[in-house]
Amino acid sequence: MAALMGVLVVAMLDDIRFGLRRTANADAMAQAQRLALGAEALARRKVAALAREDVAVAAWNGRPLAFPVEHGLVRARLRDGSDCFNLNSVVEGAAGQWRRRELGVRQYVALLQALDFSAAQAQALADALADWIDSDHRRAPLGAEDGSYAALQPPYRTGGTLLAEASELRAVQGYTPPVYARLRPYVCALPRPALSPVNVNALAPARAPVLSMLTLGALTPAQARRVLESRPARGWRDAAAFWADPALLQAPVPNEVYDQVSLRSHWFVLDVEVEYAGAQVVLSALLEQDGSREARLAARRWTRDE
């Protein structure tokens, strides 16, 4: 009897100990999430302040910040969110009525060719993406509609709506892991189908293919890189000064492209990592600054923005 009671007491103590550990872990995780949300709220106010001030992009873009807290550390990084091609710009219209936008498709093809995809592969990838998002069931010459995906195992259908994340590309025909890995650093999925808004004052020379995309390939990546490397220290003062660059003067583009260029950031990406009492939390958020007092939260995920 004494031995049996001893076993039961030990089992009860183990249950109590593990229960306390689970409770402590849950509390630590909840507190880490609250700290991450606090960093997000702070970033939203910071974005609003940047919109009111004449702050050089390089002063904040991508600069890591660390905030020690009791029992942990918060790391945050705010960067421009418009130095990429908006995948949703290959269509236009409204929900349920998305239709192919030829200029967006042409720009996407130009970006893909700037990344050394062949002309045929670039067109096939662009057609497949437009077919994935648009609302009709008409297959583009090199694209893929529901029938192409129904034959897969497991079968599925096209999205028929805007991409919520760039990672959705992996479900689209032709976007193999090597293709996706080469393309991913230069694309994003903004929550609206506008032609890619590019802040040329925040565009790093390493992202020259994005500028080549804007010119529909008239500028090679090497030429685009030289344009970005010659940017004034505080950025171009206005769009006319940017387009006055000799290389850009030789690049005829449609009138809509001039409206894509901006000199201030309207989209921001926030990355937060929190370590608190042994718990780890990662948050990434897309913020939009549209002139209001505080930036608007457009998207949030509790994972890294891959």
N, C-alpha and C positions, 0 to 999 in steps of 0.2 A: 504493500500500500504506500509506504514511504517513497519507494522508488518511482511508483506511478505518479504520485503527487509531484515529485521532483521534476519528472519529464514534462508534466502539464505546466508547471510554473515556468520552466525554461522556455517552452513553446509560447506561453502568454507573453513573457518578457520580449521574446524575439518579435512577436507581432506588434507589441507596443513600440519597440525600437524602430522597426521598419515603417510603422505608421507615422511616427514622428518625423522620420527621414523624408517620407513622401510628402508630408505636409510642409516641411521646410523647403523641399525642392519646388513644390508648387508655389509657395510664397515668394521664393527667390525668382522664379520664372515670371510671375505676375509683376513683381517690382521691376524686373529688367524690361518688360514690355512697357510699363508706365514710363520708365526713363527714356526708352526709344521714342515713345509718343511725345514726350516733353521736348526731345531734340527736334522732332518734326515740327512742333508748334513754334519753337524758336527759329527754325529755318524759314518758316512761312513769314514770320515777322521780318527776318533779315532780307528776304527776297523783296518784300514791300519797301524796305529802306533802300535797297539797291536801285529800285525803280525811281525813287525820288532823288537819288544822288547821282552825280556824274563820276562814277567809280570805274576805273579801268578794269576791263575784264580779267586781265592777268592777276589782279589783286585778290581774287576769290576763286576763280575757276579751277576746280580740282584740288584746292589746297586742303590737306587733311588737318583736322582739328581734334584735340583730345581734351576731355573734361573729366578729371578725377572726381569720383564720388565715393562716399563712404562704402567700403566693402567692394569697390569695383571701379570700372573705367568706361566712359562713353567715347567712342570715336565716330566722327561724322565727316562727310565730304560732300560739298555742294558743287555741282558742275552744270555747265550749260547743256540744255537738252535739245538744242536745235542744230547740232553739228552732225546731222545724220539725214539719211533719206527716209521720209515718211512712207512706209509700206502701203498705208491706206490711201495714198494719193493716186494709186493706179485706177481708182474708181471715183465717180461723182454721183450726186443725186441725194436720195434720202433713204432711211431705213426701209427695207423691203423693195426698194426701187433702185438699187445700186446698178450703175452701168459703167462700162469701161471708159476711162479717160485717156485719150490717146497721148496727150502731152506727158502725163504722169508715167505712162508705159514707156514712152521714148526716153524720158529721163532715167528710168530704172535700167533700161537697156544700156544707156550711156555709162551708168555707174558700174554695171556688171562688166562691161568691156574695159573700163578703167581698172578693174580688178583682175584683168587678164583672162576673163572668160571669152570664149570664141563668140563670134557674132551669132551663130546658130544657137549655141547653148544659152546665150544671154536672152535671145528672143523667146526661146522655149520656156525659160524660167519666168520671164515677165508675163507671157501669155498664161502660164499655169497659175500664177498668183492672181491675175485679173479674173480668171475663170473661178478661182476659189472664192473670191469676195463677191463678185457680181451676183445679181438676183436672177438672171436668166439662165437658161440651160443650153445656150448656143455655145458650142466649143470653138475657141479661137484656133487658127491653123496649127499652132504648135502647143496648144493648151490642153486642159483636161477638165472634163465635167464629171458628173456623178458616175457615169458608166465606167470611167477609168478607175475609180476607187472601189466600185462595187465588186470588182474582180479580185480585190486584195483579200488577204486573210489576216485579221478579221476585216470584213468590208465596212466601209463608212461612206459618208456623203461629203460634198463640199460645204464650207461654212455658210456661205450666203450672207455674210455680214462682215463688218470691219474686224480686223485683228485686234485683240486686246493686248497681246504681247508679241514681240518678234519671235519668240520661241515657237509659236504656232506654225512658222514656216516649215518645221520638220515634218508636218503632216501633209505638205503640198508635194505633188509629183515633181521629181527632179532634185529636190533639196536633200541630197545625201549628207551624211555627217561632214565630209570634207568640204562640200559646197557651203553648207551652213557655217562652218568654222571660218572660212575665208570671208564670208559676207557679213557675219554678225556685227563686227565692230563699226560698220558704216551704216547700219539701218536701225530704225526704231518704229514703233507703232503708236503714233499720236492718236488720241481718241476722236479725231475728226479727219475727213478725207481731203483736207486742204493740201495744195501743192507744198512741198517741203519748205517750211520757213527756216532760212539759214542765216544765222547771225555771223556775218563774215568777220566781225571783230573778235569772235570767240573761236573761230575755226583754226585749229592748229595746223602747221605745215604738214604734219604726218597724216592729216585727213584730207589731203589734196584731192583724192578721188571724188569727194563730195562737191568740190568746186568744179571739177571736170564735168560732173553730172549736171550742174546748173547750166553749163554752156552747151549741153547736149553733145559733149565730146569734142567740141571745137578746140578746147584746150586739153592737151595731154596732161596726165598727172604730173609730169615733170614741169611743164609750163605753169600749171596751177600752183605747184609748190613754190616756184619762184615768185609768183604774185603774192602769196601769203607771207613769204619771207621778207618781202619788201614793204610790208604793211607798216604804217607809221607807229611809233612807240605807243601812242594812246589810241590807236585805231583810226580808221577812216572817219572823218567828221560828218560825212553825209554819203548817201548812195551815189550821188553824181561823182564824188571824188573816187569812189571805188570803181565805178564803171569807166572812169577816165584813164585807168591803167592801159598802157599801149597794147598789152596782150589781149585785154578784154575788148578793146575797140575793134579788134580784128575778128571778134567772135559774134556773129549775128545770132540773136536769140529772139524768140517770140516775145511780144509785149508782156505776157503774163509772168515771164521769168523775172522781169524787173521788180515786180511786186513781191517776189519771194525773198529778196534780199532785205535784211534788217541790220541795224547797227546796235540794237539793244536786245537783251535776252527776254523772251516771253515764256519759255519753257525751261524748267530746271529739274535736274535729277538729284535726289538726295539719297545717300547711302549711309546707314547707321549700323554700328556694331556695339553691342553692350555686353560687358562681362560684369556680373553681379553675384557675389556669394556663391561662386561655382556655376551659376547659370549663364548661358550664352544665348543672345537674341540678335537676329539680323533683320533689318527693315530697309526696304528701298521704296521710294515714293517719287511720283511725277507731280510737279507743281506747275501751275499756270499763273502767270502774273498778267492780268488783263486791265490794269489800271485801278483796280479796287484797292482798298486800304490794306488788305492782307491777301497773300497768294492763295489760290484755290487748290485744294487737293484733287487732282485728276485721277490718280491711281495709287494704290498702296498694296504692297505684298510683304509677307513675312519671310522672304527669301532674298538672296542676292539677285540683282539685276544682271543676268548672265551676259 
